[in-house]
Amino acid sequence: MKPNRARQAASRPGSYAVGHMVMEFATPGIAKICEAAGLDFVLIDMEHGPLEIPQVARMIAWFKATGISPFVRVPASEYHFVARVMDAGAQGVMAPNVRTAEQARLLNDAMRYAPDGNRGLGLGTAHNDFVRPDPVAYMAEANRENLLICQIESSQALENLDEIADVNGVDCLWVGHMDLTQSMGIVGQLDHPDFLSALASVAQAARARGKFAGIQPGSLRQAVEWLAIGYNLISYSADIGVYGAALASGVAEVREHGRLS
């Protein structure tokens, strides 16, 4: 298997992995652009973006040609989404809005092979680069290397946080900050004491069990603050956010220059 760069980077003491979410730019060049930026992982988004399985499969193939580990946020916690992106070669799955330990167990079953799960065994396809591997060795390595990321996005998930974190196979607790604040009745208030308390609780639950804590800051200030709390899988913004902000800034500078000249 291709090494899971995110797992390797975030497992080093005092270190972290840096990624980026791709929602819109499903072009062949995006993989090399991200590689040039020095990313450890990407999150290919199927929940809020327009991407479908054929596009996602192509993107995974492009990213597999780099050192970057491709993860996919599936639109829902269902077997047919999880198994298909894993068979396409994803090195991890992000599941949105995980509320209970039972959901987390079903996700692990869908993502991992026996004896750790119940993922169907279709070898020699895209996830194996169309080369049939030794089944026993590959299943063990895939179970060990691939990442299951459960998004904590609701008050119910916070209530069940310890039970979700205790599920074998859950590798990362990931705060979906906007949905979590919406569920808490403080939508968008990322400096609210209740949200900051929730952030600390998720990071502590992950750290106490030797698991990763993940989040997606949209600015350097957020990244620095959330790293300090204990988050060690950091997805820096999304393609549309980075492009939109850079374009708006450049256009504003051009207009200001034209006004002064």
DRENDREN-284718 format. One line per field, with one value per residue: residue in three letters; x, y, z of N, C-alpha, C in turn; residue number from 1. Coordinates in Angstrom, 2 decimals, always signed. Layout:
BEGIN
aa [ALA	...]
n_u [X	...]
n_v [Y	...]
n_w [Z	...]
ca_u [X	...]
ca_v [Y	...]
ca_w [Z	...]
c_u [X	...]
c_v [Y	...]
c_w [Z	...]
i [NUM	...]
//
This chain:
BEGIN
aa [MET	LYS	PRO	ASN	ARG	ALA	ARG	GLN	ALA	ALA	SER	ARG	PRO	GLY	SER	TYR	ALA	VAL	GLY	HIS	MET	VAL	MET	GLU	PHE	ALA	THR	PRO	GLY	ILE	ALA	LYS	ILE	CYS	GLU	ALA	ALA	GLY	LEU	ASP	PHE	VAL	LEU	ILE	ASP	MET	GLU	HIS	GLY	PRO	LEU	GLU	ILE	PRO	GLN	VAL	ALA	ARG	MET	ILE	ALA	TRP	PHE	LYS	ALA	THR	GLY	ILE	SER	PRO	PHE	VAL	ARG	VAL	PRO	ALA	SER	GLU	TYR	HIS	PHE	VAL	ALA	ARG	VAL	MET	ASP	ALA	GLY	ALA	GLN	GLY	VAL	MET	ALA	PRO	ASN	VAL	ARG	THR	ALA	GLU	GLN	ALA	ARG	LEU	LEU	ASN	ASP	ALA	MET	ARG	TYR	ALA	PRO	ASP	GLY	ASN	ARG	GLY	LEU	GLY	LEU	GLY	THR	ALA	HIS	ASN	ASP	PHE	VAL	ARG	PRO	ASP	PRO	VAL	ALA	TYR	MET	ALA	GLU	ALA	ASN	ARG	GLU	ASN	LEU	LEU	ILE	CYS	GLN	ILE	GLU	SER	SER	GLN	ALA	LEU	GLU	ASN	LEU	ASP	GLU	ILE	ALA	ASP	VAL	ASN	GLY	VAL	ASP	CYS	LEU	TRP	VAL	GLY	HIS	MET	ASP	LEU	THR	GLN	SER	MET	GLY	ILE	VAL	GLY	GLN	LEU	ASP	HIS	PRO	ASP	PHE	LEU	SER	ALA	LEU	ALA	SER	VAL	ALA	GLN	ALA	ALA	ARG	ALA	ARG	GLY	LYS	PHE	ALA	GLY	ILE	GLN	PRO	GLY	SER	LEU	ARG	GLN	ALA	VAL	GLU	TRP	LEU	ALA	ILE	GLY	TYR	ASN	LEU	ILE	SER	TYR	SER	ALA	ASP	ILE	GLY	VAL	TYR	GLY	ALA	ALA	LEU	ALA	SER	GLY	VAL	ALA	GLU	VAL	ARG	GLU	HIS	GLY	ARG	LEU	SER]
n_u [+0.84	+0.34	+2.02	+0.35	+0.38	-0.70	-1.37	+1.19	+2.50	+0.95	+1.26	+3.74	+5.44	+4.32	+3.77	+1.89	-0.56	-1.14	-3.74	-6.19	-9.34	-11.07	-13.60	-14.71	-12.90	-12.31	-10.09	-7.42	-5.01	-5.18	-4.13	-1.32	-0.96	-1.69	+0.27	+2.56	+2.12	+2.76	+1.14	-0.13	-2.44	-5.60	-9.03	-11.60	-14.63	-17.86	-20.16	-21.12	-20.45	-20.54	-19.55	-19.42	-19.28	-17.77	-16.17	-14.84	-13.38	-11.58	-10.16	-8.99	-7.21	-5.47	-4.36	-3.15	-0.91	+0.79	+2.52	+0.56	-2.06	-5.23	-8.38	-11.90	-14.84	-17.78	-21.25	-23.11	-23.49	-23.31	-23.03	-22.64	-21.58	-19.19	-17.73	-17.40	-15.80	-13.53	-12.75	-12.11	-9.71	-9.31	-7.65	-8.78	-11.83	-14.12	-16.84	-19.87	-21.57	-21.74	-23.45	-23.79	-22.37	-23.04	-23.45	-20.78	-19.58	-20.79	-19.74	-17.02	-17.19	-17.91	-15.67	-13.42	-11.73	-12.49	-10.75	-11.61	-13.70	-16.42	-16.05	-16.54	-14.73	-12.98	-10.54	-7.60	-8.44	-8.94	-7.99	-5.86	-4.15	-4.74	-3.41	-3.27	-3.10	-1.43	-3.91	-4.25	-2.10	-2.54	-5.11	-4.67	-2.81	-4.28	-6.37	-4.89	-3.65	-5.50	-7.72	-10.39	-12.54	-14.57	-17.08	-17.86	-20.64	-22.89	-25.07	-25.97	-23.92	-21.87	-22.87	-22.61	-19.93	-17.71	-18.42	-18.45	-15.77	-14.58	-14.98	-13.59	-11.48	-12.30	-10.45	-10.08	-11.48	-13.41	-14.15	-16.93	-17.27	-19.15	-21.66	-21.77	-21.93	-24.37	-26.11	-25.83	-27.13	-25.80	-24.99	-22.25	-20.77	-17.81	-16.15	-17.54	-17.99	-19.17	-18.78	-15.97	-15.44	-16.52	-14.80	-12.41	-13.14	-13.51	-10.94	-9.57	-10.83	-10.02	-7.21	-6.82	-7.25	-5.33	-5.90	-6.54	-7.27	-9.30	-9.87	-11.12	-9.69	-10.27	-8.51	-5.24	-5.12	-7.17	-6.14	-3.78	-4.83	-6.43	-4.63	-3.18	-5.02	-5.02	-5.50	-4.57	-4.85	-5.16	-7.11	-6.59	-8.76	-10.92	-10.99	-12.65	-12.81	-10.14	-9.47	-11.51	-11.03	-8.42	-8.81	-10.69	-9.16	-7.05	-8.47	-9.52	-7.17	-6.28	-8.37	-8.09	-5.53	-6.06	-7.80	-6.13	-4.27]
n_v [-1.20	+2.30	+4.57	+6.05	+9.25	+11.26	+9.91	+9.11	+11.61	+12.90	+11.15	+11.44	+12.48	+15.50	+16.57	+17.24	+16.83	+18.38	+19.34	+19.81	+20.81	+19.65	+20.69	+21.58	+21.85	+19.69	+18.84	+17.54	+18.82	+19.56	+17.78	+17.90	+20.59	+20.68	+18.98	+20.50	+22.47	+21.24	+19.49	+17.05	+15.52	+15.30	+16.22	+15.01	+16.21	+14.97	+15.61	+18.33	+19.34	+19.11	+16.68	+13.40	+9.75	+8.77	+11.06	+11.39	+9.00	+9.37	+11.58	+10.50	+8.71	+10.53	+11.79	+9.64	+9.39	+11.15	+12.06	+12.59	+11.76	+10.64	+11.36	+10.83	+12.62	+11.21	+11.36	+10.37	+8.12	+5.35	+1.98	+1.59	+3.97	+4.24	+1.82	+1.97	+4.27	+3.51	+1.24	+2.56	+3.57	+5.37	+6.49	+6.89	+7.63	+10.18	+10.62	+12.30	+13.99	+12.09	+10.58	+8.63	+5.81	+3.42	+4.14	+4.76	+2.25	+0.84	+2.23	+1.63	-1.12	-1.07	+0.00	-1.51	-4.66	-8.11	-9.51	-7.21	-5.76	-5.65	-5.24	-5.72	-8.00	-7.18	-7.64	-6.56	-4.40	-0.84	+0.13	-1.47	-0.81	-2.32	-4.68	-7.90	-8.46	-10.22	-11.63	-11.89	-10.42	-7.92	-7.19	-6.93	-4.81	-2.74	-2.43	-1.46	+0.91	+2.67	+5.45	+6.18	+8.74	+10.44	+12.76	+15.17	+16.83	+17.69	+18.35	+15.98	+14.22	+15.23	+14.56	+11.83	+11.48	+10.15	+7.46	+7.23	+7.81	+5.62	+3.51	+0.84	+1.25	+3.78	+6.40	+9.13	+12.00	+14.51	+17.85	+19.34	+22.45	+24.53	+23.22	+22.12	+24.38	+25.33	+23.27	+23.62	+25.96	+28.34	+29.44	+29.86	+31.22	+31.14	+31.86	+31.56	+30.67	+28.13	+26.72	+26.72	+25.20	+22.77	+22.22	+21.78	+19.53	+17.53	+17.34	+16.48	+14.02	+12.56	+12.61	+11.28	+8.68	+8.06	+8.86	+10.76	+14.28	+16.30	+19.14	+21.95	+24.79	+28.14	+30.17	+31.51	+32.37	+30.91	+28.34	+28.35	+28.74	+26.45	+24.37	+24.76	+23.96	+21.27	+19.94	+17.87	+16.98	+18.92	+20.55	+22.87	+25.19	+25.28	+24.52	+26.39	+28.43	+29.32	+30.08	+31.97	+33.96	+34.79	+35.73	+37.81	+39.53	+40.19	+41.44	+43.63	+45.01	+45.67	+47.39	+49.40	+50.35	+51.29	+53.35	+55.16	+55.82]
n_w [+0.00	-0.60	+1.52	+4.34	+4.51	+6.14	+8.53	+9.32	+9.67	+11.68	+13.75	+14.82	+17.74	+19.13	+16.64	+13.58	+10.95	+7.81	+5.72	+3.08	+1.78	-1.05	-3.00	-5.36	-7.52	-9.61	-11.30	-13.39	-12.75	-10.07	-8.20	-8.48	-7.93	-5.24	-4.25	-4.75	-2.91	-0.58	+0.95	+3.31	+3.19	+1.42	+1.54	-0.18	-1.09	-0.84	+0.39	+0.58	-1.86	-5.55	-6.41	-7.78	-7.71	-10.09	-10.71	-8.28	-8.14	-10.24	-9.24	-6.94	-8.15	-9.40	-7.15	-5.93	-7.45	-6.38	-3.32	-1.53	+0.73	-0.16	+1.15	+1.57	+2.06	+2.64	+1.56	+3.36	+6.15	+5.04	+3.84	+1.04	+0.10	+1.58	+1.03	-1.75	-2.23	-0.87	-2.33	-4.63	-3.98	-1.90	+1.05	+3.41	+5.17	+5.74	+7.79	+7.91	+10.60	+12.80	+15.33	+17.27	+19.05	+17.81	+15.12	+14.53	+14.82	+12.72	+10.57	+10.81	+10.34	+7.65	+6.47	+7.09	+6.72	+7.59	+10.39	+11.62	+10.63	+8.24	+5.52	+2.07	-0.03	-2.67	-4.63	-6.50	-7.95	-8.40	-5.91	-5.42	-7.42	-9.62	-9.43	-8.19	-4.79	-2.06	-0.20	+2.69	+3.82	+2.66	+3.59	+6.35	+6.37	+5.16	+7.01	+9.12	+8.16	+6.85	+7.46	+9.67	+10.02	+12.15	+12.17	+14.57	+15.14	+16.43	+19.25	+20.32	+19.58	+21.18	+23.68	+23.52	+23.29	+24.57	+24.25	+21.46	+20.90	+22.08	+20.36	+18.66	+15.92	+15.16	+14.19	+14.25	+15.73	+14.54	+14.49	+13.15	+12.74	+12.07	+11.80	+14.34	+16.03	+15.11	+15.95	+18.66	+19.11	+18.76	+16.34	+14.20	+16.10	+16.95	+18.96	+21.24	+24.65	+25.20	+22.82	+22.68	+24.93	+24.08	+21.92	+23.32	+24.79	+22.81	+21.70	+23.96	+24.48	+22.24	+22.51	+24.95	+24.25	+22.45	+19.85	+16.82	+16.58	+14.65	+12.48	+10.55	+9.90	+8.71	+8.51	+9.31	+11.94	+13.22	+12.79	+14.34	+16.91	+17.23	+16.89	+19.22	+21.11	+20.78	+18.40	+15.74	+13.15	+10.55	+8.30	+6.00	+5.11	+2.16	-1.38	-2.79	-0.92	-0.60	-3.25	-3.80	-1.84	-2.49	-5.12	-4.73	-3.14	-4.90	-7.02	-5.66	-5.05	-7.63	-8.43	-6.52	-7.17	-9.75	-9.11	-7.84	-9.73]
ca_u [+0.00	+0.97	+2.01	-0.64	+1.23	-1.35	-1.20	+2.60	+2.85	+0.26	+1.65	+5.02	+5.21	+4.33	+3.61	+0.53	-0.69	-1.85	-4.43	-6.98	-10.56	-11.38	-15.04	-15.16	-11.89	-12.04	-9.28	-6.20	-3.92	-5.34	-3.27	+0.04	-1.01	-1.67	+1.58	+3.50	+1.86	+3.32	+0.10	-0.06	-3.67	-6.72	-10.38	-12.45	-15.93	-19.07	-21.35	-21.62	-20.07	-21.26	-18.76	-20.02	-18.30	-16.79	-15.22	-14.03	-12.45	-10.49	-9.35	-8.18	-6.12	-4.49	-3.65	-2.28	+0.33	+1.60	+2.70	-0.56	-3.07	-6.58	-9.51	-13.17	-16.01	-18.95	-22.44	-23.87	-22.81	-23.91	-22.02	-22.35	-20.70	-17.88	-17.03	-17.04	-14.65	-12.36	-12.33	-11.52	-8.34	-9.19	-6.90	-9.55	-13.20	-14.72	-18.28	-20.49	-22.64	-21.82	-24.14	-23.80	-21.34	-23.52	-23.08	-19.33	-19.27	-21.21	-18.78	-15.81	-17.48	-17.94	-14.36	-12.34	-11.92	-12.47	-11.71	-11.89	-14.91	-17.14	-15.92	-16.48	-13.38	-12.83	-9.12	-7.09	-9.08	-8.22	-7.27	-4.63	-3.51	-5.09	-2.52	-3.86	-2.13	-1.65	-5.10	-4.10	-1.19	-3.15	-6.22	-4.12	-2.20	-5.35	-7.04	-4.00	-3.22	-6.58	-8.25	-11.82	-12.72	-15.97	-17.33	-18.66	-21.30	-24.19	-25.12	-26.10	-22.59	-21.14	-23.38	-22.13	-18.55	-16.83	-18.79	-17.97	-14.31	-14.15	-15.22	-12.40	-11.49	-12.41	-9.09	-10.04	-12.69	-13.25	-15.21	-17.54	-17.52	-20.36	-22.83	-21.82	-22.48	-25.80	-26.81	-25.76	-27.90	-24.89	-24.46	-21.19	-20.09	-16.68	-15.48	-18.47	-17.42	-19.68	-18.10	-14.58	-15.46	-16.74	-13.55	-11.45	-13.61	-13.25	-9.49	-9.17	-11.33	-9.15	-5.86	-6.84	-7.32	-4.30	-6.49	-6.32	-8.32	-9.24	-10.73	-10.79	-9.65	-10.33	-7.53	-4.06	-5.43	-7.91	-5.25	-2.88	-5.62	-6.93	-3.46	-2.83	-5.99	-4.65	-5.90	-3.36	-5.18	-5.63	-7.42	-6.63	-9.76	-11.38	-10.56	-13.44	-12.47	-8.81	-9.53	-12.38	-10.39	-7.29	-9.32	-11.28	-8.08	-6.36	-9.34	-9.59	-5.91	-6.29	-9.28	-7.50	-4.43	-6.66	-8.38	-5.07	-3.39]
ca_v [+0.00	+3.62	+5.01	+7.06	+10.36	+11.97	+9.11	+9.17	+12.95	+13.23	+10.20	+11.83	+13.27	+16.95	+16.99	+17.29	+16.72	+19.51	+18.99	+20.82	+20.21	+19.92	+20.58	+22.07	+21.84	+18.29	+18.89	+16.75	+19.59	+19.86	+16.92	+18.43	+21.87	+20.37	+18.43	+21.61	+23.23	+20.51	+18.90	+15.65	+14.85	+16.09	+15.73	+15.18	+16.37	+14.54	+15.98	+19.66	+19.71	+18.41	+15.55	+12.07	+8.66	+8.73	+12.15	+11.10	+7.93	+9.98	+12.43	+9.62	+8.22	+11.61	+12.01	+8.48	+9.59	+12.05	+11.53	+13.03	+10.74	+11.11	+10.95	+11.25	+12.79	+10.63	+12.16	+9.80	+6.97	+4.14	+1.06	+1.70	+5.11	+3.96	+0.75	+2.36	+5.18	+2.74	+0.42	+3.46	+3.86	+6.32	+6.02	+7.20	+8.11	+11.09	+10.44	+13.47	+13.98	+10.84	+10.95	+7.55	+4.77	+2.42	+4.66	+4.63	+0.83	+0.47	+2.83	+0.82	-2.38	-0.83	+0.43	-2.45	-6.08	-9.06	-9.67	-5.91	-5.20	-6.50	-4.71	-6.74	-8.23	-7.14	-7.34	-6.42	-3.27	+0.44	+0.34	-2.26	-0.45	-3.39	-5.82	-8.69	-8.62	-11.31	-11.18	-11.78	-9.33	-6.65	-6.87	-6.46	-3.50	-1.78	-2.17	-0.70	+2.19	+3.57	+6.27	+6.46	+10.07	+10.66	+14.17	+15.53	+18.00	+17.90	+18.23	+14.56	+13.63	+15.64	+13.75	+10.45	+11.63	+9.10	+6.18	+7.26	+7.76	+4.29	+2.49	+0.36	+1.58	+5.22	+6.92	+10.59	+12.77	+15.73	+18.81	+20.14	+23.57	+25.28	+22.42	+21.96	+25.61	+25.37	+22.36	+24.14	+27.20	+29.50	+29.26	+30.74	+31.92	+30.27	+32.32	+31.38	+29.78	+26.76	+26.08	+26.50	+24.06	+21.57	+21.97	+21.19	+18.19	+16.61	+17.12	+15.69	+12.64	+11.91	+12.47	+10.29	+7.34	+7.93	+9.07	+12.08	+15.28	+17.02	+20.32	+22.69	+26.24	+28.93	+31.24	+31.19	+32.59	+29.74	+27.18	+28.47	+28.55	+25.08	+23.53	+24.92	+23.20	+19.86	+19.35	+17.50	+16.82	+20.26	+20.78	+24.32	+25.76	+24.51	+25.14	+27.57	+29.48	+29.86	+30.76	+33.14	+35.01	+35.32	+36.48	+39.05	+40.40	+40.69	+42.37	+44.86	+45.73	+46.26	+48.52	+50.48	+50.88	+52.08	+54.58	+56.08	+56.19]
ca_w [+0.00	-0.49	+2.92	+4.71	+4.96	+7.24	+9.74	+9.70	+10.14	+12.92	+14.80	+15.42	+18.97	+18.99	+15.25	+13.06	+9.50	+7.21	+4.50	+2.38	+1.25	-2.45	-3.18	-6.66	-8.59	-9.95	-12.50	-13.24	-12.16	-8.64	-7.40	-8.49	-7.24	-3.82	-3.94	-4.72	-1.68	+0.55	+1.79	+3.72	+2.78	+0.93	+1.79	-1.35	-0.43	-1.53	+1.17	+0.26	-3.22	-6.63	-6.91	-7.77	-7.63	-11.18	-10.54	-7.09	-8.48	-11.02	-8.36	-6.11	-8.99	-9.57	-5.88	-5.66	-8.19	-5.55	-1.97	-0.70	+1.03	-0.46	+1.97	+0.98	+2.93	+1.99	+1.85	+4.47	+6.77	+4.49	+3.34	-0.39	-0.09	+2.18	+0.32	-3.11	-2.27	-0.46	-3.46	-5.62	-3.56	-0.79	+2.21	+4.60	+4.98	+6.72	+7.87	+8.52	+11.59	+13.56	+16.57	+18.26	+18.92	+16.86	+13.80	+14.37	+14.62	+11.37	+9.65	+10.86	+9.66	+6.21	+5.97	+7.39	+6.43	+8.71	+11.49	+12.25	+10.06	+7.29	+4.16	+1.03	-0.52	-4.12	-4.79	-7.85	-8.63	-8.32	-4.64	-5.51	-8.69	-10.56	-9.20	-7.11	-3.72	-1.12	+0.52	+4.14	+4.12	+2.27	+4.49	+7.63	+6.17	+4.90	+8.28	+9.99	+7.61	+6.45	+8.56	+9.83	+10.63	+12.52	+12.45	+15.74	+14.60	+17.06	+20.71	+20.63	+19.49	+22.38	+24.79	+23.33	+22.83	+25.09	+23.65	+20.06	+20.93	+22.54	+19.34	+17.96	+14.50	+15.00	+14.27	+14.40	+16.04	+13.74	+14.77	+12.09	+13.65	+11.79	+12.16	+15.79	+16.64	+14.77	+16.84	+20.03	+19.19	+18.76	+14.99	+13.75	+17.21	+17.21	+20.18	+22.36	+25.67	+25.09	+21.70	+23.06	+25.85	+23.26	+21.22	+24.26	+25.16	+21.71	+21.63	+25.13	+24.29	+21.27	+23.05	+26.03	+23.66	+21.44	+18.54	+16.25	+16.64	+13.39	+12.31	+9.33	+10.05	+7.48	+8.58	+10.10	+13.36	+13.69	+12.80	+15.49	+18.13	+17.34	+17.15	+20.63	+21.91	+20.68	+17.13	+15.01	+11.73	+10.21	+6.90	+5.84	+4.22	+1.00	-2.65	-3.13	+0.02	-0.92	-4.54	-3.69	-1.06	-3.24	-6.25	-4.23	-2.71	-6.08	-7.73	-4.86	-5.22	-8.96	-8.43	-5.72	-7.96	-10.82	-8.55	-7.44	-10.86]
c_u [+0.87	+0.93	+0.96	+0.12	+0.61	-1.17	+0.25	+2.95	+2.23	+0.64	+2.98	+4.76	+5.33	+4.10	+2.14	+0.59	-1.52	-2.45	-5.24	-8.21	-10.77	-12.86	-15.47	-14.19	-11.45	-11.28	-8.01	-5.08	-4.01	-4.41	-1.85	+0.11	-0.92	-0.33	+2.61	+3.33	+2.35	+2.31	+0.41	-1.28	-4.63	-8.01	-11.21	-13.89	-17.09	-20.34	-21.94	-21.26	-20.79	-20.61	-19.50	-18.92	-17.33	-15.74	-14.28	-12.99	-11.28	-9.58	-8.45	-6.99	-5.05	-3.68	-2.77	-0.97	+1.23	+1.83	+1.54	-1.55	-4.46	-7.62	-10.78	-14.20	-17.22	-20.19	-23.27	-23.16	-23.45	-22.85	-21.64	-21.52	-19.28	-17.11	-16.59	-15.85	-13.38	-11.85	-11.75	-10.10	-8.20	-8.42	-7.59	-10.91	-13.55	-16.23	-18.92	-21.48	-22.82	-22.34	-24.03	-22.66	-21.76	-23.23	-21.60	-18.94	-19.65	-20.25	-17.48	-16.03	-17.44	-16.56	-13.28	-12.75	-11.98	-11.00	-12.11	-13.17	-15.54	-17.10	-15.82	-15.11	-13.38	-11.42	-8.73	-7.73	-8.28	-7.43	-6.01	-3.82	-3.63	-4.07	-3.08	-2.82	-2.34	-2.81	-4.87	-3.23	-1.83	-4.28	-5.71	-3.53	-3.26	-6.08	-6.21	-3.77	-4.35	-7.20	-9.76	-11.96	-14.20	-16.16	-18.29	-19.32	-22.64	-24.07	-25.25	-24.75	-21.75	-21.58	-22.84	-20.64	-17.65	-17.14	-18.33	-16.46	-13.80	-14.29	-13.89	-12.52	-11.74	-11.02	-9.03	-11.43	-12.50	-14.44	-15.65	-18.08	-18.81	-21.61	-22.93	-22.39	-23.96	-26.60	-26.86	-26.56	-27.04	-24.21	-23.41	-20.41	-18.91	-15.85	-16.38	-17.88	-17.90	-19.01	-16.65	-14.46	-15.64	-15.47	-12.54	-11.85	-13.31	-11.76	-9.02	-9.61	-10.45	-7.77	-5.79	-6.81	-6.26	-4.81	-6.24	-7.53	-8.20	-10.22	-10.26	-10.83	-9.71	-9.34	-6.34	-4.35	-6.18	-7.00	-4.35	-3.63	-6.01	-5.79	-3.10	-3.77	-5.68	-5.06	-4.65	-3.60	-5.88	-5.86	-7.56	-7.59	-10.16	-11.00	-11.33	-13.13	-11.15	-8.86	-10.36	-11.72	-9.23	-7.76	-9.90	-10.21	-7.35	-7.18	-9.43	-8.31	-5.83	-7.17	-8.72	-6.36	-4.98	-7.25	-7.31	-4.24	-4.01]
c_v [+1.25	+4.05	+6.09	+8.23	+11.11	+11.22	+9.21	+10.51	+13.24	+12.30	+10.57	+12.71	+14.77	+17.46	+16.93	+17.13	+17.88	+19.08	+20.14	+20.10	+20.63	+19.64	+20.79	+21.81	+20.41	+18.22	+18.06	+17.50	+19.78	+19.01	+17.47	+19.81	+21.65	+19.79	+19.54	+22.46	+22.50	+19.86	+17.45	+14.87	+15.84	+15.41	+16.04	+15.13	+15.95	+14.98	+17.30	+20.11	+18.86	+17.12	+14.23	+11.02	+8.64	+9.84	+11.87	+10.03	+8.48	+10.82	+11.59	+9.10	+9.29	+11.82	+10.83	+8.56	+10.62	+11.38	+11.83	+11.88	+11.30	+10.49	+11.46	+11.44	+12.31	+11.43	+11.65	+8.53	+5.66	+3.30	+1.34	+2.93	+4.78	+2.94	+1.18	+3.31	+4.47	+1.87	+1.27	+3.88	+4.90	+5.69	+6.38	+7.72	+9.05	+10.90	+11.64	+13.11	+12.62	+11.18	+9.89	+6.58	+3.71	+2.86	+4.45	+3.18	+0.38	+1.04	+2.02	-0.52	-2.21	-0.56	-0.61	-3.89	-6.90	-9.32	-8.35	-5.27	-6.17	-5.96	-5.86	-6.80	-8.30	-6.70	-7.24	-5.30	-1.99	+0.61	-0.48	-1.92	-1.57	-4.53	-6.60	-8.92	-9.93	-10.90	-10.94	-10.58	-7.98	-6.25	-6.31	-5.06	-2.42	-1.43	-1.27	+0.73	+3.17	+4.24	+6.37	+7.74	+10.28	+12.13	+14.34	+16.87	+18.30	+17.80	+16.78	+13.87	+14.01	+14.82	+12.32	+10.40	+10.49	+7.75	+6.11	+7.09	+6.37	+3.22	+2.12	+0.67	+3.04	+5.81	+8.40	+11.11	+14.14	+16.67	+19.50	+21.40	+24.34	+24.49	+22.24	+23.21	+25.75	+24.49	+22.88	+25.43	+28.44	+29.56	+30.33	+31.44	+31.06	+30.71	+32.15	+30.39	+28.34	+26.02	+25.78	+25.33	+22.75	+21.21	+21.27	+19.76	+17.16	+16.30	+16.25	+14.23	+11.89	+11.62	+11.38	+8.86	+7.12	+8.10	+10.50	+12.97	+16.15	+18.18	+21.07	+24.19	+26.94	+30.06	+30.78	+31.34	+31.39	+28.53	+27.20	+28.19	+27.09	+24.07	+23.58	+24.14	+21.70	+19.18	+19.07	+16.97	+18.11	+20.35	+22.28	+24.72	+24.77	+25.24	+26.41	+28.73	+30.15	+30.66	+32.05	+34.28	+35.63	+36.18	+37.82	+40.04	+41.01	+41.70	+43.70	+45.69	+46.39	+47.50	+49.70	+51.15	+51.77	+53.39	+55.63	+56.56	+57.28]
c_w [+0.00	+0.97	+3.17	+5.33	+6.14	+8.56	+10.23	+10.31	+11.50	+14.06	+15.45	+16.63	+18.71	+17.58	+14.84	+11.54	+8.98	+5.88	+3.96	+1.82	-0.20	-2.67	-4.62	-7.80	-8.92	-11.27	-12.31	-12.54	-10.66	-7.78	-7.33	-7.84	-5.73	-3.39	-3.83	-3.46	-0.43	+1.47	+2.17	+3.24	+2.15	+1.36	+0.54	-0.85	-1.32	-0.78	+0.70	-1.16	-4.25	-7.07	-6.73	-7.87	-8.83	-11.08	-9.36	-7.40	-9.30	-10.14	-7.46	-6.90	-9.19	-8.29	-5.52	-6.41	-7.51	-4.21	-1.05	-0.49	+0.73	+0.49	+1.28	+2.08	+2.16	+2.36	+3.02	+4.94	+6.31	+3.79	+1.89	-0.72	+0.39	+1.35	-1.07	-3.15	-1.80	-1.60	-4.60	-5.23	-2.48	+0.36	+3.53	+4.22	+6.11	+6.66	+8.55	+9.62	+12.25	+14.95	+17.66	+18.01	+17.91	+15.43	+13.54	+14.13	+13.21	+10.33	+9.63	+10.15	+8.14	+5.64	+6.13	+7.09	+7.71	+9.12	+12.14	+11.75	+9.09	+5.87	+3.16	+0.39	-2.05	-4.44	-6.26	-8.64	-8.33	-7.03	-4.55	-6.76	-9.72	-10.57	-8.03	-6.01	-2.96	-0.21	+2.01	+4.50	+3.80	+3.22	+5.82	+7.48	+5.94	+6.20	+9.17	+9.48	+7.32	+7.67	+8.51	+10.64	+10.89	+12.88	+13.64	+15.41	+15.28	+18.57	+21.12	+20.57	+20.70	+23.59	+24.73	+23.00	+23.30	+24.45	+22.19	+20.03	+21.31	+21.46	+18.67	+16.48	+14.22	+15.23	+14.60	+14.74	+15.40	+14.01	+13.49	+12.74	+13.35	+12.16	+13.67	+16.45	+16.30	+15.71	+18.27	+20.21	+19.22	+17.39	+14.64	+14.84	+17.69	+18.41	+21.41	+23.36	+25.56	+23.93	+22.04	+24.03	+25.08	+22.48	+22.11	+24.62	+24.08	+21.61	+22.78	+24.99	+23.32	+21.86	+24.11	+25.49	+22.57	+20.02	+18.08	+16.50	+15.41	+13.32	+11.06	+9.57	+8.71	+7.45	+9.41	+11.59	+13.93	+13.79	+14.03	+16.78	+18.31	+17.48	+18.63	+21.54	+21.85	+19.40	+16.29	+13.59	+11.31	+8.70	+6.70	+4.73	+3.11	-0.27	-2.97	-2.19	-0.31	-2.22	-4.44	-2.95	-1.83	-4.42	-5.79	-3.80	-3.90	-6.85	-6.98	-5.01	-6.59	-9.01	-7.65	-6.49	-9.08	-10.33	-8.26	-8.60	-11.72]
i [1	2	3	4	5	6	7	8	9	10	11	12	13	14	15	16	17	18	19	20	21	22	23	24	25	26	27	28	29	30	31	32	33	34	35	36	37	38	39	40	41	42	43	44	45	46	47	48	49	50	51	52	53	54	55	56	57	58	59	60	61	62	63	64	65	66	67	68	69	70	71	72	73	74	75	76	77	78	79	80	81	82	83	84	85	86	87	88	89	90	91	92	93	94	95	96	97	98	99	100	101	102	103	104	105	106	107	108	109	110	111	112	113	114	115	116	117	118	119	120	121	122	123	124	125	126	127	128	129	130	131	132	133	134	135	136	137	138	139	140	141	142	143	144	145	146	147	148	149	150	151	152	153	154	155	156	157	158	159	160	161	162	163	164	165	166	167	168	169	170	171	172	173	174	175	176	177	178	179	180	181	182	183	184	185	186	187	188	189	190	191	192	193	194	195	196	197	198	199	200	201	202	203	204	205	206	207	208	209	210	211	212	213	214	215	216	217	218	219	220	221	222	223	224	225	226	227	228	229	230	231	232	233	234	235	236	237	238	239	240	241	242	243	244	245	246	247	248	249	250	251	252	253	254	255	256	257	258	259	260	261]
//
